[in-house]
Amino acid sequence: MKLTFISNYINHHQIPFCNCLYQELGEDFSFIQTEPMEEERVRMGWAVDAHAIPYVHLLYEEEEICRRLIDDCDLLLAGWMEKEELISARLGSGKPAIRISERIYREGQWKAVSPKGLIHKYKEHVRYRNKPVYLLCAGAYVASDFSLIHAYPGKKFRFGYFPEKKIYGSGELERMKGQGKEVQLVWAGRLMPLKHPEFVVRLGEDLKKKGYSFHIHLIGSGEMEETVKQDIQNRGLEDKITMYGFLDPARVRERMEKSHIHLFTSNHLEGWGAVVNEAMNSGCAVVANREAGAVPYLIEHGKNGMIYSGGSYEEFLGAVCFLMEHGEERRKMGENACQTIVSLWNAQNAAEQCLRFYDNWLQGKVEPPPEGPFSTAPVVWPGRRRG
């Protein structure tokens, strides 16, 4: 079996999944990178040496080889790219292909009525509705976006991003987090409006007023950095909130492993949010906004994390306070969160389900697993609670 995965560029959120496919398929697996990584991502520590990864081919250096890999493969995985024409012939060929997509109407599903937009979406997606072209939804609200344009009927499955999975020994994470009374909270991401870092500062003030013993670790940089820093100073929270700026992914994970609670405050513009995977794997009890794409897939409220709705600060504060006051529930949620990643939402399982999907397709059937990657994606509408 020859499998080709094409996307804009390879990064540390995709490498574990690709490595698993490479371990199974060897030189029959290829990843095509269509463009260099943006400079901002490089500054964030996302850069990888693509030339050092044996299965990566760069479209802008070896276009002929890449086009051949697209046309000749048995299964094509197609992520986001500028040049749709690279894969259009392959998608219409009758050979199986799987699109991987985040939301297409992230800024509002009202955009689905745009005539110009509908023409573009027809060319890119809808015209393949009767072909063996399937959709992996990298976020819980992706299926609802595509249902509006009647694309991929009965062919939409759950997916996401799969950072490195770490396996911990018995009691290891508890030892890393320590037994002290001070609760450690962590927030990680770019300091920008869609991620609402101002919630963290407001939270720090409220927790201090309530007399909790805590410390917040704020990791990241961006356009709101100076505003957030000034806000911390104005509220007298320098002793309660530490700002780290950008850290490389390994150091972010180290901070998560030492923390009890992870704060995830991104709004509906967050397509996935791989820090949620990482924090759950690190045994954090995550408090997360349900508007972000990863949250409904990964978190079951009250079991392996806490979900607040509608971007409500009051619900967010209430969830954090619950975890501050209930140490055993907090510990259990962190334990369950880690198990969710280790047993289900990880690169190895995603790769196994991908290969299983192709084997089933060859036999003329599609049998999604009951949960996790490649399970049937329910249509979840933004702003509405699932019943």
Secondary structure, DSSP 8 states (H G I E B T S, - for coil): --EEEEES---TTTHHHHHHHHHHHGGGEEEEE-S---HHHHHTT----GGGSTTEEETTT-HHHHHHHHHH-SEEEE---S-THHHHHHHTSSS-EEEEE--SSTT-GGGGG-HHHHHHHHHHTGGGTTTTEEEEESSTTHHHHHHHTT-STT-EEE-----------TTHHHHHH-S-SSEEEEEES--SGGG-THHHHHHHHHHHHTT--EEEEEEB-STTHHHHHHHHHHTT-TTTEEEEE---HHHHHHHHHT-SEEEE---TT-S--HHHHHHHHTT-EEEEETTSTTHHHH--BTTTBEEE-TT-HHHHHHHHHHHHH-HHHHHHHHHHHHHHHHHTSSHHHHHHHHHHHHHHHHTT-----SSSTTSB-----TT----
